[in-house]
Amino acid sequence: MSTRTIGIVMHGVTGRMGTNQHLVRSIVAIRRAGGVLLANGERVLPDPLLIGRDAAKVEALARANGIGRWGTDLDAALASKTDTVFFDAGTTQMRPALLAKALRAGKHVYCEKPIATNLVEAVEIARLAEELQRTRVLKHGAVQDKLFLPGLRKLDLLRRAGFFGRMLSVRIEFGYWVFEGDLQPIQRPSWNYRAEDGGGIILDMMCHWRYVLDNLFGEVQSVSCIGATHIPERWDEQGRKYRASADDAAYATLQLRGHDGEPVIAQVNSSWCTRVRRDDLVTFHVDGTHGSAVAGLQSCRAQSRVATPRPVWNPDVAQTMDFLGQWQEVPDTEAYDNGFKVQWEAFIRHVCEDAPYRWTLAEGAKGVQLVEAALQSWKERRWVDLPPLAF
């Protein structure tokens, strides 16, 4: 069958996520594989145009990845008739305006999360995208990469198979120690710890937890959250000391409505100030009446009702039970590709053949809603409900 190209304006891909996950491991990987296969047997080959403010950086990135098109003029790129998709991985503060500009220029849009720094802008851009999808058939999507992680896909398989019975609770533990920068180099950009630059772990991670919880465990109904800036001073990429103005940890409890209407409690701890003693940098522990499971990024272990051990509490003697060894590994049942690449392929199919696609900007706005609710809860020291959003 034939192969055709799809022009994609890629903005802000010189950053860590834009380069590694979206360009190298997604678009470049898709190009090397010969494109995205459509239902009719045709292939669609991404033809990226890299756009950024630093010409030298953009050119170097393009050359390193065998890409012939790059530039610094975003307006000219949006005016191009050959490029039909706009992707943004730049700063969150600029994102709503850039997406609106691209939509009005007649582009399909796809972007990193969060889609905005506040709910008003998130809802506005989602409503514009929904309107233009109806009137001009413009597609839109937001990154929800963790849904495609092997560990979470195995959890979802267990849920769909009825393994958990009635789901009771979910516990998410995320984080690791991010070096302050004085004794050891930082491993995350310093802007993450400045609120004025769009930093903060609540803004960064609550968007992820919203779509993970909604899709896998139950729709978020309300949240109680407390944040913290545990490390008040850090050092930036140039070794300069600065005051951290953004939260670096968050501790939340959420009430969910499960897929069968059952109440589910979720506890979510997110921290860049914790040292890891668990199976992975993030773990998802699910308890149900018929079984439990714990997943990381790749692996998943389960324990059924009939295989549940019978421990006895006795603080006066050393524990002899091997609790970690009592769980069964959920096997790989398929080849798991990079989650960002999988979602890129799904979005390209959505644009080119109207394949089903549910990870829209409206879903992205729900993530920002949870961010604002968590921040409000922290500020007011109370539970905050999350009503349905209208688009």
C-alpha positions in Angstrom: 0.0 0.0 0.0 1.0 3.6 -0.4 2.7 5.9 2.1 1.7 9.6 2.6 3.1 12.2 4.9 1.6 14.4 7.6 3.2 17.7 8.4 3.6 18.3 12.2 4.7 21.6 13.7 6.6 20.6 16.9 7.1 23.6 19.2 9.2 23.5 22.4 10.9 20.2 21.8 14.4 21.3 22.9 13.3 20.6 26.5 13.9 17.2 28.2 10.5 15.7 27.6 10.0 17.2 24.2 13.3 15.9 23.0 13.4 12.5 24.6 9.8 11.3 24.7 8.1 13.2 21.9 10.7 13.6 19.3 13.3 10.8 19.6 11.2 8.0 21.1 7.9 8.9 19.3 8.1 10.8 16.0 11.7 9.7 15.1 10.9 6.1 16.1 7.6 6.1 14.1 9.5 7.4 11.0 12.2 4.7 11.4 9.4 2.1 11.6 8.0 3.3 8.3 5.1 5.4 9.6 1.7 4.7 11.3 -0.3 1.9 9.8 -4.0 2.8 9.1 -6.9 0.4 8.9 -6.9 0.4 5.1 -3.3 -0.7 4.9 -2.0 2.8 4.1 0.9 4.2 6.1 1.3 7.8 7.3 4.8 9.1 7.8 5.3 12.1 10.2 7.1 15.0 8.6 8.1 17.2 11.6 9.0 20.9 11.4 10.9 21.8 14.6 10.2 25.3 15.9 12.0 27.1 18.8 13.4 30.4 19.9 17.1 29.3 19.9 18.0 28.6 16.3 21.3 26.9 17.2 19.6 24.5 19.6 16.8 23.7 17.1 19.1 23.2 14.2 21.4 20.9 16.3 18.4 18.8 17.4 17.1 18.5 13.9 20.4 17.4 12.5 21.0 14.9 15.2 17.8 13.2 14.4 17.9 13.4 10.6 15.1 16.0 10.3 15.5 18.5 7.5 12.9 21.1 8.6 13.4 23.5 11.5 13.0 27.2 12.2 12.2 30.0 14.7 9.2 31.6 13.1 6.1 30.1 14.6 3.7 32.4 12.7 5.1 31.2 9.4 4.8 27.6 10.5 1.2 28.0 11.4 0.5 29.7 8.1 1.8 26.7 6.2 -0.8 24.7 4.4 1.3 21.5 4.3 1.6 21.2 8.1 -1.8 20.2 9.5 -0.9 19.3 13.1 0.5 21.6 15.8 2.2 20.1 18.9 3.3 22.0 22.0 5.7 21.0 24.7 6.8 24.5 25.7 6.0 26.4 28.8 2.6 25.8 30.4 2.0 29.5 30.8 2.1 30.0 27.0 0.2 26.9 26.1 -3.5 28.0 26.0 -2.6 31.0 23.8 -0.5 28.9 21.5 -3.2 26.2 21.2 -5.9 28.8 20.4 -3.7 30.4 17.8 -3.0 27.1 16.1 -6.7 26.1 16.2 -7.7 29.4 14.6 -5.1 28.8 12.0 -6.9 25.5 11.1 -4.5 23.1 12.8 -5.3 19.9 14.7 -3.6 20.3 18.1 -1.9 18.0 20.5 0.0 19.0 23.6 1.8 18.1 26.8 0.1 18.4 30.1 -1.0 20.4 32.0 -2.9 22.2 29.2 -3.0 25.4 31.3 -1.9 26.8 34.7 -5.5 27.5 35.8 -9.0 26.1 35.2 -10.5 29.1 33.5 -7.9 29.0 30.7 -8.1 25.2 30.5 -11.9 25.2 30.1 -11.7 28.1 27.5 -9.2 26.3 25.3 -11.1 23.0 25.6 -14.3 24.7 24.7 -12.7 26.3 21.7 -11.3 23.0 20.6 -14.6 21.2 21.0 -16.4 24.0 19.0 -13.8 23.8 16.1 -14.0 20.0 16.1 -17.7 20.3 15.4 -17.5 23.1 12.9 -14.2 22.6 11.2 -13.4 19.0 12.1 -10.2 19.9 13.9 -9.0 17.2 16.2 -7.4 17.8 19.6 -5.6 15.8 22.3 -3.5 16.0 25.4 -0.8 13.7 26.6 -2.0 11.1 29.1 1.0 8.8 28.7 0.8 6.9 32.0 -2.3 5.0 30.8 0.0 3.2 28.4 2.6 2.0 30.9 2.9 -1.8 31.0 2.2 -1.9 34.8 -1.0 0.1 34.6 -2.2 -1.8 31.5 -1.8 -5.0 33.6 -3.8 -3.4 36.4 -6.5 -2.5 34.0 -6.5 -6.0 32.6 -7.1 -7.3 36.2 -9.9 -4.8 36.7 -11.7 -5.7 33.5 -11.4 -9.4 34.3 -13.1 -8.8 37.6 -10.1 -9.8 39.6 -10.5 -7.2 42.3 -14.2 -7.9 43.0 -15.5 -4.7 44.6 -12.7 -2.2 44.5 -12.0 -0.7 47.9 -9.0 1.6 47.8 -6.0 2.8 45.7 -2.7 4.0 47.1 -0.2 5.8 44.8 3.3 6.5 46.0 5.4 8.6 43.7 8.7 10.4 44.0 12.4 10.3 44.7 15.0 12.6 46.1 15.8 15.5 43.7 19.2 16.9 44.7 19.3 20.4 45.9 22.3 21.3 43.7 24.9 22.2 46.2 26.6 18.8 46.8 25.3 17.0 43.7 24.0 18.3 40.4 20.2 18.6 40.0 18.4 16.0 37.9 15.3 18.1 37.3 15.1 21.6 35.8 15.2 24.4 38.5 12.0 26.0 37.2 10.1 23.1 38.7 10.7 24.7 42.1 9.7 28.3 41.2 5.9 28.9 41.2 6.4 32.0 39.0 7.8 29.8 36.3 5.0 27.2 36.4 6.7 24.9 38.9 5.1 22.9 41.7 4.5 19.2 42.1 0.7 19.7 42.5 0.5 21.4 39.1 2.9 18.8 37.6 1.5 15.6 39.0 -2.2 16.1 39.9 -2.9 16.3 36.1 -1.5 12.8 35.8 -3.3 11.4 38.8 -6.6 12.7 37.5 -6.6 10.7 34.3 -5.1 7.7 35.9 -7.7 7.6 38.6 -10.6 8.4 36.3 -9.7 5.8 33.7 -8.5 2.9 35.9 -10.2 3.2 39.3 -13.1 5.6 39.4 -14.1 9.2 38.7 -12.7 11.7 41.1 -15.4 13.2 43.2 -13.6 15.2 45.9 -10.1 15.8 47.3 -8.4 16.8 50.5 -4.8 17.8 50.0 -1.9 19.4 51.9 1.2 20.6 50.1 4.6 21.5 51.3 7.9 23.2 50.3 10.2 20.9 52.3 13.4 22.2 50.7 13.2 26.1 50.8 16.6 26.7 49.1 18.0 25.1 46.0 20.8 25.7 43.4 20.0 26.2 39.7 21.8 24.9 36.5 24.5 27.6 36.9 25.1 26.8 40.5 23.3 29.9 41.8 21.4 29.6 45.0 17.7 30.6 44.9 14.6 30.4 47.1 12.2 27.7 46.2 8.7 29.2 45.8 6.8 26.1 44.6 5.6 23.0 46.5 7.9 20.0 46.3 5.5 17.5 48.0 1.8 16.9 48.2 -0.2 14.5 50.3 -3.8 13.9 49.1 -6.8 11.8 49.9 -9.5 11.5 47.2 -13.0 10.0 47.0 -13.8 8.2 43.7 -17.0 6.7 42.2 -15.9 3.4 40.9 -16.8 1.9 37.5 -19.7 0.1 39.1 -20.8 3.0 41.2 -18.9 1.8 44.3 -17.1 4.2 46.6 -13.3 4.0 46.3 -10.8 5.8 48.5 -7.5 6.9 46.9 -4.4 8.1 48.8 -1.8 9.8 46.7 1.6 10.9 47.9 3.8 12.8 45.5 7.3 14.0 46.6 10.6 15.2 45.3 11.9 14.9 48.8 11.7 11.2 49.5 14.2 8.4 49.3 13.0 5.3 47.5 12.4 2.0 49.2 9.7 0.4 47.0 9.7 -1.5 43.8 9.7 1.5 41.5 9.7 5.3 41.4 5.9 5.1 41.4 3.8 2.3 42.7 0.0 1.7 42.5 -1.5 -0.5 45.2 -5.1 -1.6 44.6 -7.2 -3.5 47.2 -10.5 -5.2 46.5 -12.7 -7.8 48.1 -11.5 -10.6 45.8 -7.8 -9.6 45.3 -5.1 -7.0 45.5 -2.4 -5.9 43.1 0.7 -3.6 43.1 2.1 -2.2 39.9 5.1 -0.1 39.0 6.0 1.3 35.6 6.6 -2.1 34.1 5.7 -4.9 36.4 2.5 -5.9 38.3 2.1 -8.4 41.1 -1.2 -9.8 42.3 -2.6 -11.7 45.3 -6.0 -13.3 45.1 -8.5 -13.8 47.9 -7.8 -17.6 48.1 -4.0 -17.0 48.1 -4.1 -14.3 50.9 -1.8 -15.3 53.8 -2.9 -15.3 57.4 -0.5 -13.2 59.4 -0.7 -12.9 63.2 0.3 -9.7 65.0 3.0 -10.3 67.6 5.4 -7.4 68.1 7.5 -9.5 70.5 9.1 -11.8 67.9 10.8 -11.3 64.6 8.5 -11.6 61.6 9.1 -14.9 59.7 6.6 -14.4 56.8 8.0 -13.3 53.5 5.3 -10.9 52.5 7.0 -9.8 49.3 7.3 -13.4 48.1 3.6 -14.1 48.5 2.6 -12.2 45.4 2.2 -13.6 41.9 3.8 -11.8 38.9 1.3 -10.8 36.2 3.0 -11.9 33.0 3.6 -9.9 29.9 0.8 -10.8 27.4 1.9 -8.6 24.6 4.8 -6.3 23.5 4.6 -3.0 25.3 5.8 0.0 23.2 6.7 3.4 24.6 3.6 5.1 26.0 4.2 8.4 24.3 4.7 6.7 21.0 1.6 4.7 21.3 -0.5 7.8 22.0 1.1 9.7 19.1 0.2 6.8 16.8 -3.4 6.9 18.1 -3.6 10.7 17.6 -2.3 10.4 14.0 -4.9 7.7 13.3 -7.5 10.0 14.8 -6.5 12.8 12.5 -6.0 10.7 9.3 -8.9 8.2 9.6 -11.1 9.5 12.4 -10.2 6.6 14.6 -11.7 6.7 18.1 -9.8 8.9 20.5 -10.8 9.9 24.0 -7.7 11.8 25.4 -8.9 15.2 24.4 -8.3 18.7 25.7 -11.5 18.3 27.7 -9.9 15.4 29.5 -6.8 17.6 30.0 -9.0 20.3 31.6 -10.1 17.8 34.2 -6.5 17.4 35.3 -6.3 21.2 35.8 -9.5 21.1 37.7 -8.0 18.6 40.2 -4.9 20.8 40.5 -7.0 23.8 41.5 -9.1 21.8 43.8 -6.0 20.4 45.6 -4.5 23.9 45.9 -7.8 25.2 47.3 -8.0 22.3 49.7 -4.5 23.0 50.9 -5.2 26.8 51.3 -8.5 26.4 53.0 -7.7 23.2 54.9 -10.9 21.4 53.8 -12.4 18.8 51.4 -13.2 20.3 47.9 -15.7 18.7 45.5 -15.1 18.4 41.8 -18.3 19.0 39.8 -18.6 17.9 36.2 -17.2 20.4 33.7 -19.3 21.7 30.8 -17.8 22.0 27.3 
